[in-house]
Amino acid sequence: MENSVSELKNYELDYKGKGEDLFGITIVNWLLTAVTLGFYYPWAKAKRLQYLYSNTTLNDEPFAFHGTGKEMFKGFIKALLIFAALYGVLFLFLYLEMPGMGLILFYLGFLAIFPIAIHGAYRYRMSRTSWRGIRFGYRGDRKEFTLEFFKNIGLTIITLGIYGSWMTINLRRYLLGNIRFGNTEFEYEGDGGEYFVMNLKNYFLTIFTLGIYIFWWQKELFEYYVNNLSVHKGKENLEFRSKVTGGGFLKLSIVNFFIVIFTLGLGYSWAFTRNMKYFLSNIELEGNLCLDTITQTEANYNDATGEDLEDALDMDFVL
């Protein structure tokens, strides 16, 4: 008789949000952000994330986002001050008639912000995410991640961009490998060489098919990101598997395109909802990890500066 820990469990991811609900939140957020000259934006982002998380479920139990507008506003102000300082340095050197030096320092400063923004965003977002009251966490080290980031950037520059595939996978492996959900650990096992070959193949196939194959390229990217992700707790594990198809991506994209175009952009909330439903309903979870045995281990972290820097740099794809 097999030990119960080896028995496969049942898991189901789903998204239960509605386009009309998200549209209502979006309209109110836009109006309040416009009326307050942008200062309401942190509260708008918090409300949107709270809605999206609460409508994302695992086994019919919702996730929760505990971040607040007040926390994000503090991070928002800090992010504004950092960008103001960078532009201040640029204008100072322009005033001193040293534009070259000013631009070098400006771009170096911007580059230095990237790993700080990514690390801070992961640390804040994970600590503010929970399921069944158990928090997620991110245990990466800022100095360690910054060194990893610049090492990979340097190798990508030296190889004229070829090392970019390895950089993508290396950073993803570090970030996801440092995520915790209670007493479980995430792991990412992608390989830069495989990722490079996959993208090179799909690049040429997309050209040869006059762009049509791009939907199958998207399918393989999604598949590669999902299929290499797993969660572990002792001998128990949970594997992620993608069921998306190239045809599914094609249909999703075409319908969403017409929804957004024919509504002059107002249908974006419905298109976004369709994306969420498609992606989550096509992720299978397989394994023997008992969700009832997961216990709380992670601490709160309320500095949202990294979250706001990441947002200002338009890097939401990182999360």
C-alpha positions in Angstrom: 0.0 0.0 0.0 1.5 3.4 -1.0 2.1 6.1 1.5 -0.6 8.8 1.4 2.1 11.5 0.8 2.6 9.9 -2.7 -1.1 10.2 -3.7 -1.9 12.8 -6.3 -4.0 15.7 -5.1 -6.6 17.8 -7.0 -5.9 21.4 -7.7 -7.7 24.0 -9.9 -6.7 27.6 -10.8 -9.4 29.9 -12.0 -10.3 33.6 -12.5 -13.8 34.6 -11.6 -13.7 38.3 -12.4 -16.1 40.1 -14.8 -15.3 42.6 -17.4 -18.1 45.0 -16.3 -16.8 45.0 -12.7 -13.3 45.7 -13.7 -14.5 48.4 -16.1 -16.4 50.1 -13.2 -13.2 50.1 -11.0 -11.1 51.4 -13.9 -13.4 54.3 -14.8 -13.6 55.4 -11.1 -9.8 55.1 -10.8 -9.2 57.1 -14.0 -11.6 59.9 -12.9 -10.1 60.2 -9.4 -6.6 60.0 -10.7 -7.3 62.8 -13.2 -9.1 65.0 -10.6 -6.2 64.6 -8.1 -3.6 65.3 -10.8 -2.2 61.8 -10.6 -1.9 61.6 -6.8 -4.7 59.1 -6.5 -2.8 56.6 -8.6 -1.4 54.5 -5.7 -4.9 54.0 -4.3 -6.2 53.2 -7.8 -3.5 50.5 -8.3 -4.2 49.0 -4.9 -7.9 48.8 -5.7 -7.3 47.1 -9.0 -4.8 44.6 -7.5 -7.2 43.8 -4.7 -10.0 43.1 -7.2 -7.8 40.9 -9.5 -6.3 38.9 -6.6 -9.7 38.3 -4.9 -11.1 36.9 -8.1 -8.1 34.6 -8.7 -8.8 31.3 -7.0 -7.1 28.0 -6.2 -9.6 25.2 -5.5 -12.3 27.9 -5.3 -10.6 29.8 -2.5 -9.4 33.3 -3.4 -6.0 34.9 -3.2 -5.8 38.3 -1.4 -3.7 41.4 -1.9 -3.2 43.3 1.3 -1.3 46.3 -0.1 -2.8 49.7 0.6 -2.9 53.0 -1.2 -1.1 54.7 1.7 1.8 52.2 1.5 2.0 52.7 -2.3 1.7 56.5 -2.0 4.8 56.6 0.3 6.6 54.5 -2.3 5.3 56.7 -5.0 6.7 59.8 -3.4 10.1 58.1 -2.8 10.1 57.0 -6.5 9.4 60.6 -7.6 12.2 61.9 -5.5 14.6 59.3 -7.0 13.7 60.3 -10.5 13.8 64.0 -9.6 17.4 63.5 -8.3 18.4 61.8 -11.6 17.0 64.6 -13.7 18.5 67.1 -11.3 22.0 65.7 -12.0 21.3 65.8 -15.7 20.2 69.5 -15.6 23.1 70.4 -13.4 25.7 69.1 -15.9 23.8 70.7 -18.7 24.0 74.0 -16.8 27.8 73.4 -16.4 28.0 72.8 -20.1 29.0 69.2 -19.6 26.1 67.4 -21.4 28.1 64.2 -22.1 29.0 63.6 -18.5 25.4 64.5 -17.5 23.9 61.9 -19.9 26.4 59.2 -18.8 25.5 59.7 -15.1 21.8 59.9 -15.9 21.7 56.6 -17.8 24.0 54.9 -15.3 21.6 56.0 -12.6 18.6 54.7 -14.5 20.4 51.4 -15.1 21.2 51.1 -11.4 17.5 51.5 -10.5 16.4 48.4 -12.4 17.7 45.7 -10.1 16.6 47.7 -7.0 13.1 48.1 -8.5 12.8 44.4 -9.4 14.0 43.2 -6.0 11.9 45.7 -4.1 8.8 45.0 -6.2 9.1 41.2 -5.6 9.7 41.7 -1.9 6.7 44.0 -1.4 4.2 42.3 -3.8 4.9 38.8 -2.3 4.6 39.9 1.3 1.3 41.5 0.5 -0.1 38.4 -1.2 -1.8 35.6 0.6 -4.0 32.5 0.2 -6.1 31.1 3.0 -4.5 33.7 5.2 -1.0 32.3 4.6 1.4 34.9 3.1 3.9 34.6 0.3 7.4 35.9 0.7 10.5 36.8 -1.2 13.9 36.0 0.4 16.3 37.3 -2.3 19.2 39.5 -1.2 19.3 42.9 -2.8 23.1 43.0 -3.1 23.3 39.4 -4.4 20.5 40.1 -7.0 22.2 43.4 -8.1 25.5 41.6 -8.7 23.6 38.9 -10.6 21.8 41.5 -12.7 24.9 43.4 -13.7 26.9 40.3 -14.4 24.2 39.1 -16.8 23.8 42.6 -18.4 27.6 42.8 -18.9 27.7 39.4 -20.6 24.7 40.3 -22.8 26.5 43.5 -23.9 29.8 41.7 -24.6 28.0 39.1 -26.7 26.0 41.7 -28.6 22.7 40.5 -27.1 23.1 36.8 -27.7 23.5 36.1 -23.9 20.1 37.8 -23.4 18.3 34.4 -23.3 20.6 33.2 -20.6 20.1 36.5 -18.7 16.3 36.1 -18.8 16.4 32.6 -17.5 19.1 33.3 -14.9 17.2 36.2 -13.4 13.9 34.3 -13.5 15.5 31.4 -11.8 16.9 33.6 -9.0 13.7 35.6 -8.5 11.2 32.6 -8.6 13.6 30.4 -6.6 13.5 32.9 -3.7 9.7 32.9 -3.5 8.1 31.2 -0.5 4.5 30.4 0.2 4.4 29.6 3.9 6.8 26.7 4.4 6.9 25.8 0.7 9.6 26.8 -1.8 9.3 27.7 -5.5 11.8 26.5 -8.0 12.4 27.4 -11.7 14.4 25.0 -13.9 14.6 26.8 -17.3 17.8 26.6 -19.4 19.2 29.5 -21.3 20.4 27.4 -24.2 17.0 25.8 -24.7 15.4 29.2 -24.4 17.8 30.7 -27.0 17.2 27.8 -29.5 13.4 28.0 -29.0 13.3 31.8 -29.7 15.7 31.6 -32.6 13.5 28.8 -34.3 10.3 30.8 -33.6 11.9 34.0 -34.9 12.6 32.5 -38.3 9.2 30.6 -38.5 7.4 33.9 -37.7 9.3 35.6 -40.6 8.6 32.7 -43.0 4.9 32.7 -42.2 4.6 36.5 -42.5 3.9 36.9 -38.8 1.2 34.2 -38.4 3.4 31.9 -36.4 3.8 34.5 -33.7 0.8 33.1 -31.8 2.5 29.7 -31.6 5.7 31.5 -30.5 3.6 33.1 -27.7 2.3 29.6 -26.8 5.8 28.2 -26.5 7.0 31.1 -24.4 4.0 30.7 -22.0 4.6 27.0 -21.9 8.3 27.4 -21.2 7.7 29.8 -18.3 4.9 27.7 -16.8 6.3 24.1 -17.3 9.6 24.8 -15.6 7.9 26.1 -12.4 7.3 23.9 -9.4 6.7 24.2 -5.6 8.2 21.9 -3.0 7.8 21.1 0.7 10.0 18.2 1.8 9.1 15.2 -0.4 5.9 16.8 -1.5 5.8 18.8 -4.8 3.5 20.6 -7.1 4.3 20.9 -10.8 2.8 23.6 -13.2 1.8 22.5 -16.7 0.4 24.6 -19.5 -2.5 23.6 -21.8 -2.5 26.7 -24.0 -2.4 26.2 -27.8 -1.3 28.4 -30.7 -4.8 28.3 -32.1 -6.1 29.4 -28.7 -3.7 32.4 -28.6 -4.7 33.3 -32.2 -8.5 33.3 -31.4 -8.0 35.1 -28.1 -5.9 37.9 -29.7 -8.2 38.4 -32.7 -11.4 38.6 -30.6 -9.7 40.9 -28.1 -8.4 43.1 -30.9 -11.9 43.7 -32.2 -13.3 44.2 -28.7 -10.9 47.0 -28.0 -11.0 48.6 -31.5 -14.8 48.6 -31.9 -15.3 50.0 -28.4 -12.6 52.7 -28.9 -10.6 51.2 -26.1 -13.5 51.0 -23.6 -13.6 47.2 -24.0 -10.1 46.8 -22.6 -11.4 45.5 -19.2 -13.4 42.7 -21.0 -10.3 41.8 -23.1 -8.1 41.7 -20.0 -10.7 39.5 -18.3 -10.7 37.1 -21.2 -6.9 36.9 -21.0 -7.0 36.1 -17.3 -9.6 33.4 -17.7 -7.8 31.8 -20.6 -4.4 31.7 -19.0 -5.4 30.6 -15.6 -7.9 28.0 -16.8 -5.1 26.5 -19.0 -2.6 26.0 -16.2 -2.7 22.5 -14.7 -1.3 21.8 -11.2 -0.1 18.2 -10.6 1.5 16.7 -7.5 1.2 15.4 -4.0 1.6 18.6 -2.0 -1.0 18.8 0.7 -2.3 22.4 0.9 -3.7 21.8 4.4 -0.2 21.3 5.8 1.2 24.7 4.6 2.0 26.9 7.6 2.8 30.6 8.0 6.5 31.5 7.9 6.8 34.8 6.1 7.0 38.3 7.6 5.3 41.6 6.5 7.2 44.1 4.5 5.4 47.5 3.8 8.0 49.5 1.8 6.4 49.9 -1.7 9.2 51.9 -3.2 10.4 49.1 -5.4 6.8 48.4 -6.5 6.4 52.1 -7.6 9.8 52.2 -9.3 8.9 49.0 -11.2 5.6 50.6 -12.2 7.2 53.9 -13.3 9.7 52.0 -15.4 6.8 50.1 -17.0 8.2 46.7 -15.8 5.0 45.1 -14.6 5.8 42.1 -16.9 8.5 41.2 -14.4 5.9 40.3 -11.8 
